[in-house]
Amino acid sequence: MSIVRLVVKEFVGMFVDDGNLALLALVLIAAITAAVKLLGLPPLAGGVLLLAGCLAILLHSVWRAARRSGQ
């Protein structure tokens, strides 16, 4: 049973290295989707916001990782 648990843990780890990064990306995608579908935000503006938000989340994640490693 421990082999199965190890395989599942490694499989999940391939896709979710930083839980905060994954959670923030999902929240961003949901918020932009809601804004486009419910509030009538133009899809091009939604795409720009999605790109900017993903870059901001990625930069924040890299900054936190660098701070944790002491660099």
N, C-alpha and C positions, 0 to 999 in steps of 0.2 A: 504494500500500500504506500510505503514511503517513496517508491520509485514514481508512482503515478502523481503523487503530490509534488515531487521535485520537477517532473516534466511539465505539469500545469503551471507551477510557479515560474519556470524558465520561459514558457510560452507567453504568459502574461507579461513578464518582464521585458520581452522583446518589444512589446507595444506600449507599455506604460512604464517608462523609466523614472519619470518624475511625476508623481501623482498630482501635484499642484498644477503642473503644466497641462496635463490632460484635462483636469477639471475646468481650468480657466478657458481652455480652448472650446470645450463643450458648451460652457455657459455663453461664451462669445458667439458661437454658431447659433445657439438657440435665440439669443437676443437679436441678432441681425436677421434671422429668419422671421421672427415675430414682427420686427420693424418693417420688413419688406411685405409680408403677407397681411398684417393687420393694420399697420399705420400708413400703408401706401408709399413707403420709401422706394424711390426708383432703384431697380436692380443694380444699375451701374454704381450708384452711391453705396448700396449695400456691399458690393464687391470691394470698393475702395476701403470702406470701413472694416471689412473682414480682413483685408490685407494689412492695413495699419494695425488693427488689433492683434493679429497673429504675430506681427513683427514686434510689437510692444511686449506681448507675453513672452516671446522667445528671448528678447533682450533682458527682461526681468529674471527669467529663469537662469540665464547665463550669468548674470550679475550675482544672483544668490549662490550659485554653485562656486563661482570664483571667490566669493566672500567666505564660504564655508571651508574652502581648501586653503585659505590664507594667502592668496596671491594678490 
